[in-house]
């Protein structure tokens, strides 16, 4: 994928929680798309809504750590 590609994932995000192992994984189709395209060299953003709590903070931090632009995310 050319480095000039600019892509955005619009829509959903989720957290998979595994209580027995006390682990959580961020995901959702739109967020996963943005992360994987970023890993392939595209400039990406995620556009959607995320809760204004520790779970939402977790998703935001994970997306930022992957280099995904989250400046257009709405927090509720």
ZIMONOR-V744649 format. One record per pair of residues at least 12 apart in sequence whose C-alpha atoms are under 10 Angstrom apart, sorted by the first residue. I is the first residue (numbers start at 0). J is the second residue. If there is no record, write none. Layout:
I,J
I,J
//
This chain:
0,36
0,37
0,38
0,39
0,40
0,41
1,39
1,40
1,41
1,42
2,37
2,39
2,40
2,41
2,42
3,40
3,41
3,42
4,36
4,37
4,40
4,41
4,42
4,43
5,36
5,37
5,40
5,41
5,42
5,43
5,44
6,32
6,33
6,36
6,37
6,41
6,42
6,43
6,44
6,45
7,29
7,30
7,32
7,33
7,34
7,36
7,37
7,41
7,42
7,43
7,44
7,45
7,46
7,67
7,68
7,69
8,28
8,29
8,30
8,31
8,32
8,33
8,34
8,36
8,43
8,44
8,45
8,46
8,47
8,67
9,28
9,29
9,30
9,32
9,33
9,44
9,45
9,46
9,47
9,48
9,72
10,27
10,28
10,29
10,30
10,45
10,46
10,47
10,48
11,26
11,27
11,28
11,29
11,30
11,31
11,45
11,46
11,47
11,48
11,49
12,25
12,26
12,27
12,28
12,29
12,30
12,31
12,45
12,46
12,47
12,48
12,49
12,55
12,58
13,25
13,26
13,27
13,28
13,29
13,30
13,31
13,49
13,54
13,55
13,58
14,26
14,27
14,54
14,55
14,57
14,58
15,27
23,54
23,57
23,58
24,57
24,58
24,61
25,54
25,55
25,57
25,58
25,59
25,60
25,61
25,62
26,58
26,61
26,62
29,44
29,45
29,46
29,47
30,43
30,44
30,45
30,46
30,47
30,58
30,62
30,67
31,45
31,62
32,44
32,45
33,45
33,46
33,62
33,65
33,66
33,67
33,68
34,61
34,62
34,63
34,64
34,65
34,66
34,67
34,68
35,65
35,67
36,67
37,65
37,66
37,67
37,68
38,65
38,66
38,67
41,67
42,66
42,67
42,68
43,65
43,66
43,67
43,68
43,69
44,62
44,63
44,66
44,67
44,68
44,69
44,70
44,71
44,72
45,59
45,62
45,63
45,67
45,68
45,69
45,70
45,71
45,72
46,68
46,69
46,70
46,71
46,72
46,73
47,69
47,71
47,72
47,73
47,74
48,71
48,72
48,73
48,74
48,75
49,72
49,73
49,74
49,75
50,73
50,74
50,75
51,73
51,74
51,75
52,74
52,75
55,74
55,75
56,74
59,72
59,74
//
